[in-house]
Amino acid sequence: MLIPLQAVLLTLGIMLPLNQTVVLAVTYDTETVSFGPGTGTNLVDAFIPVIDGATTSFDGAFYEIRYQPFVDAVIRAKNRGVNIRIVTDSDYITNTFTQQLINAGISVKGDNRSALMHNKYAIIDGQKVWMGSTNVTDTCNANNFNNTILWNSSSLANVYKTDFEEMYVYGQFTKTASPSTPAQQKVTINTSTGSFPVEVYFAPEDNPIQPLIDVVNNAKYNLYFDYFSFTDDNLRTAIINAKTRGVNVEGIFDLSQYGSNGPYGELAYLADADIPVSIADNPYGGKLHDKVLIADKGYTTGVVATGSFNASANANDTNSENLMIIHDKATADKYYAEFLRIRGSYGRGTASIDKITVPVATAQTVKVTLRAPSTYPITKVKVMAPPKWPDPTAANVTAIKSDGTILSGNLSFSGNYLYLNNAGLSGNQSVTFTFTNWMAPTIVGDYTWYVETITSSATDPNDYLPVNLQAATLVVQ
């Protein structure tokens, strides 16, 4: 900010030429978005220098502590005089890592209840906030897809400190305990390039699922999501409605969500609505642990929702969670780039099924067909049969090519997976997998046969990619 020098003269009593001005430094908020693993320094490793830079205070709400370098950094901070307070989930307070902190004289409190203290955030020196989906564990550091944001913002630090003290000081974790309201948790982030609003919601007191649904309902152009757990029917309905009104929608699920395929997960319902949904293929041996929704990337109205908050009833109604909604195009674009990295390219071909509905607990013959495109010959096919159906075996599955070639001898099986090697599909050829004498489950719901392929042009001979539209869905009723 430019000010007349005479004002400085009056304040400091220093005489300088009156035609001079001075420039005073302006302090801006900053935002550092990080993704991992596979993008450089792993996320908890990147957090450790922040802890090492703490000078006065460190307040942390961590679901689980299970990473020795993190423990060591916190103890170092304690030893140099930083005031440290930690809240964790009671299920993990007795583990060896948390006990090291307690033995070092650090105050650690549990939530003492069956619901989860599921937050992953820290407030450093009353000025910085570290938050996102990342637990301070070895697997979240090196194996699971996650995201974090390090904010240098006293406004956000104050918002998170109020929530932290609700838990640490007052031991309150219920819907009626919050000393602040969502209206008081909306701040403006002022950066060197502009400003944008940020909203913070805490569960269970703030009903975070509703503002998340509002983001979906307000989307005009596109929606992308990647969730470790997504079981909320109202969010699913809002997403399908967005597609119906012309919004481009795509999503990624963790493999565990395919395991709950049926009435408990949302993957099949979204697939049945012709929304491209993929299962994350994690080359680092972990999970898709993100909880992210992106709206209108590429537009000035771009929005990102992130935090510890899974789209589930438990997260909304009983757990201690945080959800941040960031109204910023640049941030939305960064998260979309990560979405593409996790999803990878789509595979080739389209999948279809010969039945729409079947009765519960009845023996069925189900035919699932994969058709190759006119280009990109398909060399290998992987099909995941819905887990609540019986595992496919050579005794009940055949594979026949559209030209009549029997490919059953090329099939192999592993649990609910079946693999077709040497498929040899090209020029709109197809292969039909016939599941015979197959008992439908007793649970009503949508069930999807998830298909992935490898084309002859794949650089990795084992790089199965999801078929663009997972249309092989039927309803058990």
MIMI-336471 format. One record per residue (C-alpha): residue number from 0; x, y, z; residue in one letter. Coordinates in nm, 2 decimals, always signed. Layout:
<padrens>
[NUM,[X,Y,Z],'a'] ...
</padrens>
This chain:
<padrens>
[0,[+0.00,+0.00,+0.00],'m'] [1,[+0.13,+0.35,-0.09],'l'] [2,[+0.12,+0.61,+0.18],'i'] [3,[+0.25,+0.97,+0.19],'p'] [4,[+0.59,+0.99,+0.35],'l'] [5,[+0.48,+1.28,+0.57],'q'] [6,[+0.26,+1.04,+0.76],'a'] [7,[+0.57,+0.83,+0.83],'v'] [8,[+0.75,+1.15,+0.94],'l'] [9,[+0.48,+1.23,+1.19],'l'] [10,[+0.50,+0.88,+1.33],'t'] [11,[+0.87,+0.83,+1.34],'l'] [12,[+1.01,+1.18,+1.35],'g'] [13,[+1.24,+1.11,+1.05],'i'] [14,[+1.29,+1.39,+0.80],'m'] [15,[+1.30,+1.29,+0.43],'l'] [16,[+1.22,+1.48,+0.11],'p'] [17,[+0.84,+1.54,+0.11],'l'] [18,[+0.80,+1.42,-0.25],'n'] [19,[+0.89,+1.06,-0.17],'q'] [20,[+0.65,+0.77,-0.10],'t'] [21,[+0.72,+0.43,+0.06],'v'] [22,[+0.58,+0.09,-0.01],'v'] [23,[+0.46,-0.11,+0.29],'l'] [24,[+0.44,-0.49,+0.25],'a'] [25,[+0.10,-0.65,+0.22],'v'] [26,[+0.04,-0.99,+0.38],'t'] [27,[-0.17,-1.22,+0.15],'y'] [28,[-0.34,-1.55,+0.22],'d'] [29,[-0.19,-1.85,+0.05],'t'] [30,[-0.31,-2.19,-0.06],'e'] [31,[-0.09,-2.49,-0.14],'t'] [32,[-0.28,-2.78,-0.29],'v'] [33,[-0.10,-3.12,-0.30],'s'] [34,[-0.19,-3.46,-0.42],'f'] [35,[-0.03,-3.80,-0.37],'g'] [36,[+0.12,-4.04,-0.40],'p'] [37,[+0.31,-4.03,-0.72],'g'] [38,[+0.34,-3.65,-0.77],'t'] [39,[+0.66,-3.58,-0.58],'g'] [40,[+0.69,-3.57,-0.20],'t'] [41,[+0.43,-3.78,-0.03],'n'] [42,[+0.16,-3.59,+0.16],'l'] [43,[+0.25,-3.66,+0.52],'v'] [44,[+0.62,-3.62,+0.44],'d'] [45,[+0.54,-3.28,+0.29],'a'] [46,[+0.35,-3.19,+0.61],'f'] [47,[+0.66,-3.26,+0.84],'i'] [48,[+0.85,-2.94,+0.74],'p'] [49,[+0.54,-2.75,+0.83],'v'] [50,[+0.54,-2.90,+1.18],'i'] [51,[+0.92,-2.84,+1.20],'d'] [52,[+0.84,-2.47,+1.13],'g'] [53,[+0.59,-2.43,+1.41],'a'] [54,[+0.70,-2.18,+1.67],'t'] [55,[+0.41,-2.13,+1.92],'t'] [56,[+0.12,-2.38,+1.89],'s'] [57,[+0.01,-2.69,+1.71],'f'] [58,[-0.35,-2.81,+1.74],'d'] [59,[-0.43,-3.13,+1.55],'g'] [60,[-0.75,-3.34,+1.50],'a'] [61,[-0.63,-3.67,+1.35],'f'] [62,[-0.85,-3.98,+1.30],'y'] [63,[-0.55,-4.21,+1.33],'e'] [64,[-0.18,-4.16,+1.40],'i'] [65,[+0.04,-4.43,+1.25],'r'] [66,[+0.35,-4.28,+1.09],'y'] [67,[+0.68,-4.26,+1.28],'q'] [68,[+0.83,-3.96,+1.10],'p'] [69,[+0.51,-3.76,+1.19],'f'] [70,[+0.54,-3.87,+1.55],'v'] [71,[+0.90,-3.77,+1.56],'d'] [72,[+0.83,-3.42,+1.42],'a'] [73,[+0.56,-3.36,+1.67],'v'] [74,[+0.79,-3.46,+1.96],'i'] [75,[+1.06,-3.23,+1.82],'r'] [76,[+0.81,-2.94,+1.82],'a'] [77,[+0.72,-3.02,+2.19],'k'] [78,[+1.09,-3.03,+2.28],'n'] [79,[+1.15,-2.68,+2.14],'r'] [80,[+0.86,-2.53,+2.34],'g'] [81,[+0.56,-2.55,+2.10],'v'] [82,[+0.23,-2.59,+2.28],'n'] [83,[+0.07,-2.91,+2.14],'i'] [84,[-0.28,-3.03,+2.17],'r'] [85,[-0.42,-3.33,+1.98],'i'] [86,[-0.76,-3.49,+1.95],'v'] [87,[-0.79,-3.84,+1.80],'t'] [88,[-1.04,-4.13,+1.76],'d'] [89,[-1.05,-4.33,+2.08],'s'] [90,[-1.01,-4.66,+1.89],'d'] [91,[-0.65,-4.56,+1.81],'y'] [92,[-0.54,-4.37,+2.12],'i'] [93,[-0.37,-4.68,+2.26],'t'] [94,[-0.16,-4.76,+1.96],'n'] [95,[+0.21,-4.74,+1.99],'t'] [96,[+0.24,-4.42,+1.78],'f'] [97,[-0.01,-4.22,+1.99],'t'] [98,[+0.14,-4.36,+2.31],'q'] [99,[+0.48,-4.22,+2.21],'q'] [100,[+0.32,-3.87,+2.20],'l'] [101,[+0.16,-3.92,+2.53],'i'] [102,[+0.48,-4.05,+2.69],'n'] [103,[+0.66,-3.74,+2.56],'a'] [104,[+0.42,-3.52,+2.76],'g'] [105,[+0.19,-3.43,+2.48],'i'] [106,[-0.18,-3.39,+2.56],'s'] [107,[-0.38,-3.63,+2.35],'v'] [108,[-0.76,-3.67,+2.40],'k'] [109,[-1.00,-3.93,+2.25],'g'] [110,[-1.36,-3.88,+2.16],'d'] [111,[-1.48,-4.17,+2.39],'n'] [112,[-1.77,-4.28,+2.17],'r'] [113,[-1.85,-4.53,+1.91],'s'] [114,[-1.89,-4.28,+1.62],'a'] [115,[-1.57,-4.16,+1.46],'l'] [116,[-1.35,-3.86,+1.52],'m'] [117,[-1.27,-3.87,+1.15],'h'] [118,[-1.11,-3.53,+1.09],'n'] [119,[-0.76,-3.48,+0.95],'k'] [120,[-0.66,-3.12,+1.01],'y'] [121,[-0.41,-2.91,+1.21],'a'] [122,[-0.38,-2.55,+1.30],'i'] [123,[-0.02,-2.42,+1.32],'i'] [124,[+0.07,-2.10,+1.51],'d'] [125,[-0.29,-1.98,+1.49],'g'] [126,[-0.22,-1.89,+1.13],'q'] [127,[-0.20,-2.19,+0.91],'k'] [128,[-0.45,-2.48,+0.85],'v'] [129,[-0.35,-2.81,+0.70],'w'] [130,[-0.65,-3.02,+0.59],'m'] [131,[-0.79,-3.27,+0.34],'g'] [132,[-0.84,-3.64,+0.32],'s'] [133,[-0.50,-3.76,+0.44],'t'] [134,[-0.46,-3.95,+0.76],'n'] [135,[-0.12,-3.92,+0.92],'v'] [136,[-0.05,-4.29,+0.85],'t'] [137,[+0.20,-4.48,+0.65],'d'] [138,[-0.06,-4.60,+0.40],'t'] [139,[-0.22,-4.26,+0.34],'c'] [140,[+0.13,-4.12,+0.29],'n'] [141,[+0.26,-4.38,+0.04],'a'] [142,[-0.03,-4.58,-0.09],'n'] [143,[-0.37,-4.42,-0.09],'n'] [144,[-0.48,-4.15,-0.33],'f'] [145,[-0.53,-3.84,-0.12],'n'] [146,[-0.53,-3.46,-0.13],'n'] [147,[-0.43,-3.18,+0.12],'t'] [148,[-0.44,-2.81,+0.13],'i'] [149,[-0.21,-2.59,+0.34],'l'] [150,[-0.37,-2.26,+0.40],'w'] [151,[-0.19,-1.95,+0.54],'n'] [152,[-0.50,-1.77,+0.66],'s'] [153,[-0.58,-1.65,+1.00],'s'] [154,[-0.95,-1.64,+0.91],'s'] [155,[-0.96,-2.01,+0.83],'l'] [156,[-0.74,-2.08,+1.13],'a'] [157,[-1.00,-1.92,+1.36],'n'] [158,[-1.28,-2.12,+1.20],'v'] [159,[-1.09,-2.45,+1.26],'y'] [160,[-0.98,-2.35,+1.61],'k'] [161,[-1.34,-2.30,+1.72],'t'] [162,[-1.42,-2.65,+1.61],'d'] [163,[-1.10,-2.79,+1.76],'f'] [164,[-1.17,-2.64,+2.10],'e'] [165,[-1.52,-2.77,+2.09],'e'] [166,[-1.37,-3.12,+2.09],'m'] [167,[-1.05,-3.07,+2.29],'y'] [168,[-1.16,-2.82,+2.56],'v'] [169,[-1.53,-2.91,+2.60],'y'] [170,[-1.53,-3.27,+2.49],'g'] [171,[-1.83,-3.21,+2.27],'q'] [172,[-1.90,-3.41,+1.95],'f'] [173,[-2.27,-3.39,+1.90],'t'] [174,[-2.51,-3.20,+1.68],'k'] [175,[-2.60,-2.95,+1.95],'t'] [176,[-2.25,-2.88,+2.07],'a'] [177,[-2.12,-2.63,+1.81],'s'] [178,[-2.04,-2.27,+1.94],'p'] [179,[-2.04,-2.14,+1.58],'s'] [180,[-2.28,-2.15,+1.28],'t'] [181,[-2.22,-2.21,+0.91],'p'] [182,[-2.27,-1.84,+0.85],'a'] [183,[-1.97,-1.77,+1.08],'q'] [184,[-1.76,-2.02,+0.89],'q'] [185,[-1.76,-1.84,+0.56],'k'] [186,[-1.45,-1.64,+0.49],'v'] [187,[-1.29,-1.46,+0.20],'t'] [188,[-0.94,-1.56,+0.10],'i'] [189,[-0.74,-1.27,-0.02],'n'] [190,[-0.44,-1.37,-0.24],'t'] [191,[-0.19,-1.17,-0.45],'s'] [192,[-0.40,-1.25,-0.76],'t'] [193,[-0.75,-1.20,-0.63],'g'] [194,[-1.00,-1.31,-0.37],'s'] [195,[-1.25,-1.59,-0.34],'f'] [196,[-1.50,-1.73,-0.08],'p'] [197,[-1.45,-2.04,+0.12],'v'] [198,[-1.72,-2.22,+0.32],'e'] [199,[-1.64,-2.47,+0.60],'v'] [200,[-1.89,-2.71,+0.74],'y'] [201,[-1.84,-2.95,+1.04],'f'] [202,[-2.03,-3.27,+1.10],'a'] [203,[-2.25,-3.36,+1.27],'p'] [204,[-2.37,-3.01,+1.37],'e'] [205,[-2.37,-2.84,+1.02],'d'] [206,[-2.54,-3.11,+0.81],'n'] [207,[-2.26,-3.10,+0.55],'p'] [208,[-2.45,-3.32,+0.30],'i'] [209,[-2.69,-3.04,+0.22],'q'] [210,[-2.43,-2.78,+0.10],'p'] [211,[-2.27,-3.06,-0.10],'l'] [212,[-2.60,-3.13,-0.27],'i'] [213,[-2.64,-2.75,-0.32],'d'] [214,[-2.31,-2.75,-0.52],'v'] [215,[-2.45,-3.03,-0.74],'v'] [216,[-2.78,-2.85,-0.79],'n'] [217,[-2.61,-2.53,-0.89],'n'] [218,[-2.37,-2.69,-1.14],'a'] [219,[-2.43,-2.56,-1.49],'k'] [220,[-2.16,-2.73,-1.70],'y'] [221,[-1.99,-3.03,-1.55],'n'] [222,[-1.95,-3.24,-1.23],'l'] [223,[-1.67,-3.47,-1.14],'y'] [224,[-1.63,-3.67,-0.81],'f'] [225,[-1.40,-3.92,-0.66],'d'] [226,[-1.50,-4.08,-0.33],'y'] [227,[-1.37,-4.34,-0.10],'f'] [228,[-1.73,-4.39,+0.03],'s'] [229,[-2.04,-4.27,-0.14],'f'] [230,[-2.37,-4.41,-0.01],'t'] [231,[-2.60,-4.10,+0.02],'d'] [232,[-2.91,-4.15,-0.19],'d'] [233,[-3.00,-3.78,-0.20],'n'] [234,[-2.66,-3.68,-0.34],'l'] [235,[-2.69,-3.96,-0.59],'r'] [236,[-3.04,-3.83,-0.70],'t'] [237,[-2.90,-3.48,-0.73],'a'] [238,[-2.62,-3.60,-0.95],'i'] [239,[-2.85,-3.79,-1.18],'i'] [240,[-3.08,-3.49,-1.20],'n'] [241,[-2.77,-3.28,-1.30],'a'] [242,[-2.70,-3.52,-1.59],'k'] [243,[-3.07,-3.50,-1.69],'t'] [244,[-3.05,-3.13,-1.72],'r'] [245,[-2.74,-3.15,-1.94],'g'] [246,[-2.45,-3.13,-1.70],'v'] [247,[-2.16,-3.35,-1.80],'n'] [248,[-2.10,-3.59,-1.51],'v'] [249,[-1.82,-3.84,-1.44],'e'] [250,[-1.71,-4.02,-1.12],'g'] [251,[-1.45,-4.25,-0.97],'i'] [252,[-1.51,-4.49,-0.68],'f'] [253,[-1.28,-4.69,-0.46],'d'] [254,[-1.29,-5.07,-0.53],'l'] [255,[-1.46,-5.12,-0.19],'s'] [256,[-1.77,-4.94,-0.33],'q'] [257,[-1.80,-5.21,-0.60],'y'] [258,[-1.79,-5.46,-0.32],'g'] [259,[-2.10,-5.30,-0.17],'s'] [260,[-2.26,-5.30,-0.52],'n'] [261,[-2.64,-5.32,-0.48],'g'] [262,[-2.87,-5.12,-0.25],'p'] [263,[-2.59,-5.00,-0.03],'y'] [264,[-2.37,-4.83,-0.29],'g'] [265,[-2.43,-4.57,-0.56],'e'] [266,[-2.21,-4.70,-0.84],'l'] [267,[-2.47,-4.92,-1.00],'a'] [268,[-2.75,-4.66,-0.99],'y'] [269,[-2.52,-4.40,-1.15],'l'] [270,[-2.41,-4.65,-1.41],'a'] [271,[-2.77,-4.74,-1.49],'d'] [272,[-2.83,-4.36,-1.55],'a'] [273,[-2.55,-4.38,-1.82],'d'] [274,[-2.31,-4.18,-1.61],'i'] [275,[-1.95,-4.29,-1.67],'p'] [276,[-1.83,-4.42,-1.34],'v'] [277,[-1.49,-4.58,-1.29],'s'] [278,[-1.31,-4.78,-1.02],'i'] [279,[-0.98,-4.63,-0.93],'a'] [280,[-0.68,-4.84,-1.05],'d'] [281,[-0.42,-4.76,-0.79],'n'] [282,[-0.07,-4.85,-0.89],'p'] [283,[+0.06,-4.77,-0.54],'y'] [284,[-0.12,-5.07,-0.38],'g'] [285,[-0.37,-4.85,-0.18],'g'] [286,[-0.72,-4.70,-0.19],'k'] [287,[-0.89,-4.41,-0.35],'l'] [288,[-0.92,-4.22,-0.02],'h'] [289,[-1.02,-3.88,-0.16],'d'] [290,[-1.36,-3.72,-0.08],'k'] [291,[-1.38,-3.47,-0.36],'v'] [292,[-1.65,-3.31,-0.58],'l'] [293,[-1.57,-3.06,-0.85],'i'] [294,[-1.83,-2.84,-1.03],'a'] [295,[-1.79,-2.63,-1.34],'d'] [296,[-1.42,-2.68,-1.38],'k'] [297,[-1.28,-2.44,-1.64],'g'] [298,[-1.53,-2.17,-1.57],'y'] [299,[-1.52,-1.87,-1.33],'t'] [300,[-1.80,-2.04,-1.13],'t'] [301,[-1.57,-2.34,-1.06],'g'] [302,[-1.61,-2.50,-0.71],'v'] [303,[-1.43,-2.78,-0.52],'v'] [304,[-1.56,-2.96,-0.21],'a'] [305,[-1.30,-3.15,-0.01],'t'] [306,[-1.20,-3.26,+0.34],'g'] [307,[-1.26,-3.56,+0.55],'s'] [308,[-1.63,-3.59,+0.47],'f'] [309,[-1.74,-3.90,+0.28],'n'] [310,[-2.09,-3.88,+0.13],'a'] [311,[-2.25,-4.11,+0.38],'s'] [312,[-2.51,-4.10,+0.66],'a'] [313,[-2.25,-4.18,+0.92],'n'] [314,[-2.02,-3.89,+0.81],'a'] [315,[-2.32,-3.65,+0.81],'n'] [316,[-2.51,-3.76,+1.12],'d'] [317,[-2.26,-3.90,+1.38],'t'] [318,[-1.89,-3.86,+1.29],'n'] [319,[-1.68,-3.56,+1.36],'s'] [320,[-1.59,-3.44,+1.01],'e'] [321,[-1.50,-3.13,+0.81],'n'] [322,[-1.61,-3.02,+0.46],'l'] [323,[-1.46,-2.72,+0.28],'m'] [324,[-1.62,-2.57,-0.03],'i'] [325,[-1.38,-2.35,-0.23],'i'] [326,[-1.53,-2.11,-0.49],'h'] [327,[-1.22,-2.07,-0.71],'d'] [328,[-1.16,-2.17,-1.07],'k'] [329,[-0.79,-2.22,-1.03],'a'] [330,[-0.84,-2.47,-0.75],'t'] [331,[-1.12,-2.65,-0.93],'a'] [332,[-0.89,-2.69,-1.23],'d'] [333,[-0.61,-2.83,-1.02],'k'] [334,[-0.85,-3.09,-0.87],'y'] [335,[-0.98,-3.18,-1.21],'y'] [336,[-0.63,-3.25,-1.33],'a'] [337,[-0.59,-3.49,-1.04],'e'] [338,[-0.92,-3.65,-1.12],'f'] [339,[-0.79,-3.73,-1.47],'l'] [340,[-0.47,-3.87,-1.32],'r'] [341,[-0.66,-4.11,-1.09],'i'] [342,[-0.91,-4.21,-1.36],'r'] [343,[-0.66,-4.26,-1.64],'g'] [344,[-0.78,-4.30,-1.99],'s'] [345,[-1.11,-4.48,-2.07],'y'] [346,[-1.08,-4.82,-2.23],'g'] [347,[-1.24,-4.90,-2.56],'r'] [348,[-1.57,-5.06,-2.63],'g'] [349,[-1.92,-5.06,-2.49],'t'] [350,[-2.09,-5.31,-2.26],'a'] [351,[-2.45,-5.41,-2.26],'s'] [352,[-2.67,-5.67,-2.08],'i'] [353,[-2.97,-5.87,-2.21],'d'] [354,[-3.19,-5.83,-1.91],'k'] [355,[-3.35,-5.53,-1.74],'i'] [356,[-3.50,-5.69,-1.43],'t'] [357,[-3.49,-6.03,-1.26],'v'] [358,[-3.67,-6.17,-0.95],'p'] [359,[-3.48,-6.21,-0.63],'v'] [360,[-3.33,-6.56,-0.55],'a'] [361,[-3.40,-6.71,-0.89],'t'] [362,[-3.17,-6.91,-1.12],'a'] [363,[-3.09,-6.69,-1.42],'q'] [364,[-2.91,-6.69,-1.75],'t'] [365,[-2.75,-6.35,-1.79],'v'] [366,[-2.56,-6.24,-2.11],'k'] [367,[-2.31,-5.95,-2.10],'v'] [368,[-2.18,-5.83,-2.43],'t'] [369,[-1.87,-5.62,-2.50],'l'] [370,[-1.85,-5.46,-2.84],'r'] [371,[-1.52,-5.34,-2.98],'a'] [372,[-1.50,-5.00,-3.16],'p'] [373,[-1.43,-4.98,-3.53],'s'] [374,[-1.06,-4.90,-3.44],'t'] [375,[-0.84,-4.99,-3.14],'y'] [376,[-0.86,-5.38,-3.14],'p'] [377,[-0.92,-5.52,-2.80],'i'] [378,[-0.67,-5.79,-2.68],'t'] [379,[-0.78,-5.86,-2.33],'k'] [380,[-1.11,-5.82,-2.13],'v'] [381,[-1.17,-5.81,-1.75],'k'] [382,[-1.52,-5.85,-1.62],'v'] [383,[-1.61,-5.80,-1.25],'m'] [384,[-1.93,-5.98,-1.16],'a'] [385,[-2.14,-5.82,-0.88],'p'] [386,[-2.01,-5.95,-0.55],'p'] [387,[-2.35,-6.04,-0.41],'k'] [388,[-2.39,-6.28,-0.70],'w'] [389,[-2.20,-6.61,-0.70],'p'] [390,[-1.84,-6.60,-0.82],'d'] [391,[-1.82,-6.70,-1.18],'p'] [392,[-1.65,-7.02,-1.27],'t'] [393,[-1.57,-7.23,-1.58],'a'] [394,[-1.87,-7.44,-1.51],'a'] [395,[-2.12,-7.15,-1.55],'n'] [396,[-1.96,-6.90,-1.79],'v'] [397,[-1.89,-6.92,-2.16],'t'] [398,[-1.75,-6.66,-2.40],'a'] [399,[-1.84,-6.66,-2.77],'i'] [400,[-1.72,-6.41,-3.03],'k'] [401,[-1.97,-6.25,-3.27],'s'] [402,[-1.82,-6.45,-3.56],'d'] [403,[-1.90,-6.77,-3.37],'g'] [404,[-1.55,-6.83,-3.24],'t'] [405,[-1.57,-7.00,-2.90],'i'] [406,[-1.33,-6.82,-2.66],'l'] [407,[-1.43,-7.01,-2.34],'s'] [408,[-1.09,-7.18,-2.33],'g'] [409,[-0.93,-6.84,-2.29],'n'] [410,[-1.11,-6.76,-1.97],'l'] [411,[-0.96,-6.75,-1.63],'s'] [412,[-1.12,-6.68,-1.29],'f'] [413,[-1.04,-6.51,-0.96],'s'] [414,[-1.31,-6.45,-0.71],'g'] [415,[-1.58,-6.24,-0.88],'n'] [416,[-1.33,-6.15,-1.16],'y'] [417,[-1.31,-6.32,-1.49],'l'] [418,[-1.05,-6.26,-1.76],'y'] [419,[-1.05,-6.32,-2.13],'l'] [420,[-0.70,-6.34,-2.28],'n'] [421,[-0.64,-6.32,-2.66],'n'] [422,[-0.98,-6.17,-2.72],'a'] [423,[-0.89,-6.06,-3.08],'g'] [424,[-1.18,-5.82,-3.11],'l'] [425,[-1.17,-5.56,-3.39],'s'] [426,[-1.39,-5.38,-3.64],'g'] [427,[-1.71,-5.37,-3.43],'n'] [428,[-1.68,-5.74,-3.33],'q'] [429,[-1.82,-5.84,-3.00],'s'] [430,[-1.79,-6.11,-2.74],'v'] [431,[-2.08,-6.23,-2.53],'t'] [432,[-2.02,-6.38,-2.18],'f'] [433,[-2.31,-6.61,-2.08],'t'] [434,[-2.36,-6.68,-1.71],'f'] [435,[-2.59,-6.98,-1.67],'t'] [436,[-2.78,-7.12,-1.38],'n'] [437,[-2.68,-6.82,-1.18],'w'] [438,[-2.87,-6.74,-0.86],'m'] [439,[-2.98,-6.38,-0.82],'a'] [440,[-2.92,-6.23,-0.48],'p'] [441,[-3.19,-6.20,-0.22],'t'] [442,[-3.12,-5.82,-0.18],'i'] [443,[-3.32,-5.59,-0.41],'v'] [444,[-3.12,-5.33,-0.60],'g'] [445,[-2.92,-5.24,-0.91],'d'] [446,[-2.63,-5.45,-1.00],'y'] [447,[-2.35,-5.37,-1.26],'t'] [448,[-2.11,-5.59,-1.45],'w'] [449,[-1.80,-5.38,-1.46],'y'] [450,[-1.60,-5.42,-1.77],'v'] [451,[-1.24,-5.32,-1.85],'e'] [452,[-1.03,-5.37,-2.16],'t'] [453,[-0.67,-5.36,-2.30],'i'] [454,[-0.63,-5.25,-2.65],'t'] [455,[-0.35,-5.36,-2.89],'s'] [456,[-0.20,-5.00,-2.85],'s'] [457,[-0.16,-5.02,-2.47],'a'] [458,[+0.19,-4.93,-2.36],'t'] [459,[+0.14,-5.16,-2.05],'d'] [460,[+0.02,-5.51,-2.14],'p'] [461,[-0.16,-5.53,-1.81],'n'] [462,[-0.31,-5.18,-1.81],'d'] [463,[-0.69,-5.26,-1.80],'y'] [464,[-0.90,-4.94,-1.85],'l'] [465,[-1.27,-4.90,-1.77],'p'] [466,[-1.51,-4.91,-2.06],'v'] [467,[-1.64,-4.56,-2.12],'n'] [468,[-2.00,-4.64,-2.03],'l'] [469,[-2.07,-4.91,-1.77],'q'] [470,[-2.41,-5.00,-1.91],'a'] [471,[-2.42,-5.37,-1.81],'a'] [472,[-2.67,-5.31,-1.53],'t'] [473,[-2.98,-5.49,-1.42],'l'] [474,[-3.23,-5.46,-1.13],'v'] [475,[-3.31,-5.74,-0.89],'v'] [476,[-3.66,-5.69,-0.76],'q'] 
</padrens>
